[in-house]
Amino acid sequence: MTRAGIRHALLSAALALGLAAAALPLRAQDAANFPNRPIKLVVGFAAGGGNDLFARLVGAKLEEILGQPVIIENKPGAGGRLAVGYATSQPADGHTLLVAASGQMAIAAAIYPKLPYHPTRTLIPLTMIANFPLILSISADHPAKTVKDLVAWAKANPDKSNYASSSPAFIIATELFKLKTGMPAQMIPYKSSNEMLLSVVGGQTLLTIADGPPTMPLVQGGKVRALAVTGTERSPELPDVPSMAEAGFPEVDIKLWSGFFATPGTPPAVLAKLETEIRRALADAGVQQKLKAMAVSPGGNSSGDFRKMIDGDIEKYVEIVKAANLQFPE
């Protein structure tokens, strides 16, 4: 090889090494320079709801940790599904995250065949914020005092057996209860959890399985009787109310949850930093205390564990939908 050829080869090798060396710091800088502007937390429900409250609570602590403003963007509509479309249309650099509920993620994936996203295949689960059981309630005037009393009464009075619901999450929980108890009940639709519970108080419906915030005041006020909470453990907010497992129906184990998701294409180094810092925010004693005051169990699991949990939920909900022959409008 001529001197010129050797010189050219050396220059080419040096250039290649320089480019490779430059590329490595750029990848590292994904995390080192992140975040470099405000972070948006997109919530698919109106301000004041559970998901919104979770986002604001954890977002405030995350702002302290990351040193950048954390802004909540409420994008309600279509059961939270519009927010997913909005979040995924933003640049995939970690500065836009989704705070999403099980209804728009695991349940939507189980009931909508044409859902344009998948919670663990197209989105990136980071960690769960919290989960919580649902509460089976009847009118305080009803003679049933236990879950088994209620089931026996409904079987003896099938023409008077119905239930109130306002979302697929509550329908799935109640249909699972029906499958495991053999209890008959016709679904009556309502627009909100509050309307569901008021229908039980007024005697328009026999029962409802609903979330805690609207149920607790009516239980405490003696308007409805809580017979059980879904799952295997009692709720600290309802220490005298048995779990479904204690009531004899351990398979009625539905818990709703809320969690953080990143959008597809986010750099791995940024994902790792986001997971670490969000879990750090959730581990804060003050955040934990405030979450527990909302009658929920704080989360903070790893991205891998959160992903496995969601996939397990989807499988369970698909089985319930098939077994109960449920159909949901798109």
CORMOGI-V450680 format. One record per residue. SS is DSSP state (@ for helix, = for strand, . for the rest). D_FIRST is the distance of its C-alpha to the first C-alpha in Angstrom with 1 decimal. Layout:
ss->SS d_first->D_FIRST
ss->SS d_first->D_FIRST
This chain:
ss->. d_first->0.0
ss->. d_first->3.8
ss->@ d_first->6.7
ss->@ d_first->8.1
ss->@ d_first->5.8
ss->@ d_first->6.4
ss->@ d_first->9.8
ss->@ d_first->10.5
ss->@ d_first->9.9
ss->@ d_first->12.1
ss->@ d_first->14.5
ss->@ d_first->14.8
ss->@ d_first->15.6
ss->@ d_first->18.0
ss->@ d_first->19.6
ss->@ d_first->20.2
ss->@ d_first->21.6
ss->@ d_first->23.7
ss->@ d_first->25.1
ss->@ d_first->26.0
ss->@ d_first->27.6
ss->@ d_first->29.5
ss->@ d_first->30.7
ss->@ d_first->32.3
ss->@ d_first->34.5
ss->@ d_first->35.5
ss->@ d_first->36.8
ss->@ d_first->38.5
ss->@ d_first->40.0
ss->@ d_first->41.8
ss->@ d_first->44.2
ss->@ d_first->43.9
ss->. d_first->45.0
ss->. d_first->47.5
ss->. d_first->50.1
ss->. d_first->49.7
ss->. d_first->52.8
ss->. d_first->56.0
ss->= d_first->56.0
ss->= d_first->58.2
ss->= d_first->60.2
ss->= d_first->61.3
ss->= d_first->64.7
ss->. d_first->66.1
ss->. d_first->69.7
ss->. d_first->72.1
ss->. d_first->72.4
ss->. d_first->74.8
ss->. d_first->73.9
ss->@ d_first->72.5
ss->@ d_first->68.9
ss->@ d_first->69.2
ss->@ d_first->70.9
ss->@ d_first->68.1
ss->@ d_first->65.4
ss->@ d_first->67.2
ss->@ d_first->67.9
ss->@ d_first->64.4
ss->@ d_first->62.9
ss->@ d_first->64.8
ss->@ d_first->63.4
ss->@ d_first->59.9
ss->@ d_first->60.2
ss->@ d_first->61.0
ss->@ d_first->58.0
ss->@ d_first->55.3
ss->. d_first->56.7
ss->. d_first->56.6
ss->. d_first->59.6
ss->= d_first->60.3
ss->= d_first->62.0
ss->= d_first->64.1
ss->= d_first->64.0
ss->= d_first->66.7
ss->. d_first->66.0
ss->. d_first->69.0
ss->. d_first->69.5
ss->@ d_first->69.3
ss->@ d_first->69.8
ss->@ d_first->66.7
ss->@ d_first->64.4
ss->@ d_first->64.0
ss->@ d_first->62.5
ss->@ d_first->59.7
ss->@ d_first->58.8
ss->@ d_first->58.8
ss->@ d_first->56.7
ss->@ d_first->54.0
ss->. d_first->53.8
ss->. d_first->52.8
ss->. d_first->49.2
ss->. d_first->47.9
ss->. d_first->47.1
ss->. d_first->49.9
ss->. d_first->52.2
ss->= d_first->54.5
ss->= d_first->56.0
ss->= d_first->58.8
ss->= d_first->61.8
ss->= d_first->63.2
ss->= d_first->66.1
ss->. d_first->66.4
ss->@ d_first->68.4
ss->@ d_first->65.6
ss->@ d_first->63.0
ss->@ d_first->64.1
ss->@ d_first->67.4
ss->@ d_first->66.0
ss->@ d_first->63.2
ss->@ d_first->66.0
ss->@ d_first->68.4
ss->. d_first->66.4
ss->. d_first->64.4
ss->. d_first->62.8
ss->. d_first->61.9
ss->. d_first->58.7
ss->. d_first->57.2
ss->. d_first->57.2
ss->. d_first->57.7
ss->. d_first->55.1
ss->. d_first->52.7
ss->. d_first->52.2
ss->. d_first->53.5
ss->= d_first->52.4
ss->= d_first->55.3
ss->= d_first->55.0
ss->= d_first->58.3
ss->= d_first->62.0
ss->= d_first->64.3
ss->= d_first->67.5
ss->= d_first->69.5
ss->= d_first->73.2
ss->= d_first->75.8
ss->. d_first->78.3
ss->= d_first->82.0
ss->= d_first->84.6
ss->= d_first->87.7
ss->= d_first->91.1
ss->= d_first->94.1
ss->. d_first->96.0
ss->. d_first->99.1
ss->. d_first->97.8
ss->. d_first->99.5
ss->. d_first->96.2
ss->. d_first->95.3
ss->. d_first->92.3
ss->@ d_first->89.6
ss->@ d_first->91.5
ss->@ d_first->94.6
ss->@ d_first->92.7
ss->@ d_first->91.3
ss->@ d_first->94.7
ss->@ d_first->96.3
ss->@ d_first->93.8
ss->@ d_first->94.3
ss->@ d_first->98.1
ss->. d_first->97.7
ss->@ d_first->94.8
ss->@ d_first->96.3
ss->@ d_first->96.0
ss->. d_first->92.6
ss->= d_first->89.8
ss->= d_first->87.0
ss->= d_first->85.5
ss->= d_first->81.8
ss->. d_first->79.7
ss->. d_first->76.1
ss->@ d_first->74.2
ss->@ d_first->73.7
ss->@ d_first->77.4
ss->@ d_first->78.0
ss->@ d_first->75.5
ss->@ d_first->77.1
ss->@ d_first->80.6
ss->@ d_first->79.8
ss->@ d_first->78.2
ss->@ d_first->81.5
ss->@ d_first->83.4
ss->@ d_first->81.4
ss->@ d_first->81.8
ss->@ d_first->85.5
ss->. d_first->86.8
ss->. d_first->88.3
ss->. d_first->89.0
ss->. d_first->88.2
ss->= d_first->87.4
ss->= d_first->84.9
ss->= d_first->86.3
ss->= d_first->83.7
ss->. d_first->83.8
ss->. d_first->81.6
ss->. d_first->81.0
ss->@ d_first->81.6
ss->@ d_first->84.6
ss->@ d_first->86.2
ss->@ d_first->85.6
ss->@ d_first->87.4
ss->@ d_first->90.2
ss->@ d_first->90.9
ss->@ d_first->91.4
ss->@ d_first->93.7
ss->. d_first->95.7
ss->. d_first->95.9
ss->. d_first->94.0
ss->. d_first->91.6
ss->. d_first->92.0
ss->= d_first->88.7
ss->= d_first->85.3
ss->= d_first->82.2
ss->= d_first->80.6
ss->. d_first->78.5
ss->@ d_first->80.0
ss->@ d_first->80.3
ss->@ d_first->82.9
ss->@ d_first->84.5
ss->@ d_first->85.2
ss->@ d_first->87.7
ss->@ d_first->89.8
ss->@ d_first->89.8
ss->@ d_first->90.8
ss->. d_first->93.4
ss->. d_first->95.0
ss->. d_first->94.2
ss->= d_first->92.0
ss->= d_first->91.8
ss->= d_first->88.4
ss->= d_first->88.5
ss->= d_first->85.0
ss->= d_first->81.4
ss->. d_first->78.6
ss->. d_first->76.6
ss->. d_first->77.4
ss->. d_first->78.2
ss->. d_first->80.9
ss->. d_first->80.2
ss->@ d_first->80.9
ss->@ d_first->82.6
ss->@ d_first->84.9
ss->. d_first->85.6
ss->. d_first->88.7
ss->. d_first->87.0
ss->. d_first->85.6
ss->= d_first->82.1
ss->. d_first->82.0
ss->. d_first->81.1
ss->. d_first->84.3
ss->. d_first->86.3
ss->. d_first->85.3
ss->. d_first->82.4
ss->. d_first->79.1
ss->. d_first->77.0
ss->. d_first->77.9
ss->. d_first->75.0
ss->. d_first->73.7
ss->= d_first->72.1
ss->= d_first->70.7
ss->= d_first->67.8
ss->= d_first->65.7
ss->= d_first->62.1
ss->= d_first->58.9
ss->= d_first->56.3
ss->= d_first->52.9
ss->. d_first->51.6
ss->. d_first->48.7
ss->. d_first->45.2
ss->. d_first->46.1
ss->. d_first->43.0
ss->@ d_first->43.4
ss->@ d_first->43.3
ss->@ d_first->46.1
ss->@ d_first->48.1
ss->@ d_first->47.9
ss->@ d_first->49.1
ss->@ d_first->51.9
ss->@ d_first->53.1
ss->@ d_first->53.2
ss->@ d_first->55.1
ss->@ d_first->57.5
ss->@ d_first->58.4
ss->@ d_first->58.9
ss->@ d_first->61.3
ss->@ d_first->63.2
ss->@ d_first->63.6
ss->. d_first->65.3
ss->@ d_first->68.9
ss->@ d_first->70.4
ss->@ d_first->68.5
ss->@ d_first->69.7
ss->@ d_first->73.2
ss->@ d_first->73.3
ss->@ d_first->71.9
ss->@ d_first->74.5
ss->@ d_first->77.2
ss->. d_first->76.2
ss->. d_first->77.1
ss->. d_first->73.6
ss->= d_first->71.4
ss->= d_first->68.3
ss->. d_first->64.9
ss->. d_first->61.5
ss->. d_first->59.9
ss->. d_first->56.2
ss->@ d_first->54.3
ss->@ d_first->54.0
ss->@ d_first->57.7
ss->@ d_first->58.7
ss->@ d_first->56.7
ss->@ d_first->58.3
ss->@ d_first->61.8
ss->@ d_first->61.3
ss->@ d_first->60.2
ss->@ d_first->63.2
ss->@ d_first->65.5
ss->@ d_first->64.3
ss->@ d_first->65.0
ss->@ d_first->68.4
ss->@ d_first->69.4
ss->@ d_first->68.3
ss->@ d_first->70.6
ss->@ d_first->73.5
ss->@ d_first->73.0
ss->@ d_first->73.1
ss->@ d_first->76.0
ss->@ d_first->78.1
ss->. d_first->77.1
ss->. d_first->76.2
ss->. d_first->75.0
ss->. d_first->73.8
ss->. d_first->73.6
ss->. d_first->70.1
